[in-house]
């Protein structure tokens, strides 16, 4: 993709990068693993269960396994790429080196769409949880959206070290709640409850696949929700202590934790309360605990409040992710340069505020978390195709590139992930043509902006561009 794209670099003064600096050494591998879990953990508390309504338990199980394989393969590839090219651009930087400037920008924009919209979806869930709990007498959620954005963007503006520590603490509460759910539901598990959705008579339908083969494809989006955004860990590369070692350990540890908790939720929640009941639940974990332990269960109450912590953890962490992706694209000139300005605390304040404002407007205008999830998943699926392709291309194109970590299985691992990512991308159109269509139009408009404008105004001294220019010069010498 676009290795031959003509680009022009513009000179910048010596102060340009001085006003675009992040705080280095703020995160070790444990904080990075916590960041990876925080990105995703809200998906264990709600959202995934809606897949039961389109695929049945069997369809969602197959979707979980396929997407688990896809994410694991991709994460192993990203562990290698992030140890090799440790910049805040992450996915954009990897694809820029492998696929050229157009491929890099396309990847970065797909990631940015995912991360800018996902917090808006999570904000709607936070509002729903607060309304359901009867907190503060709130019956209209838009003030919740506003307060959520203001408070947590405000913490990010204080500095990355403070933000990551707060994020880690909130995530720890959510992890304790998931563990408590496992212990609470395990004695009440009944396998027959997994198959209580009546088959609809479609092709291949059965007790295991009540909506047939088509239900599996429809459930893929919800299989993604168990892992969506874990790929954002490499965005912290410039702020980590030792990216060559910390990045692989952090992202792989996070993925293993997410696989374990996702499997437990998928099996135990419908196995305790029934797949049919859970397929429409807004808060499946506490509802399953009340069904299993009684309506006055103190454990269910605890998990209900901790579920709010899980949603906040994911919201908080994905705000971090969108700011770093936007920062990197802007610093290199792909997007307007003012978006990458940093404060005295070395936080990208403009890149925090602009997508935050857009996200709040989306949440308040739509109030539809399901629609926003599908938009985010479309952006994610596009980026997954390009990220796996980037790993494969770099392995063949630059086999001698110094790598801090090498993916087990090499291109076979990311090749399998690539095929599954293409299937997932196709599934987004099956689930919600409207959401996929909207996102595709935004994505194409962004590509047009690059092609007609920003490719003539790139910044050669940006780290991701320097990597690419060095590689090009080395190729010319050889």
Beta strands, then each sheet from edge to edge (+ up, - down):
end
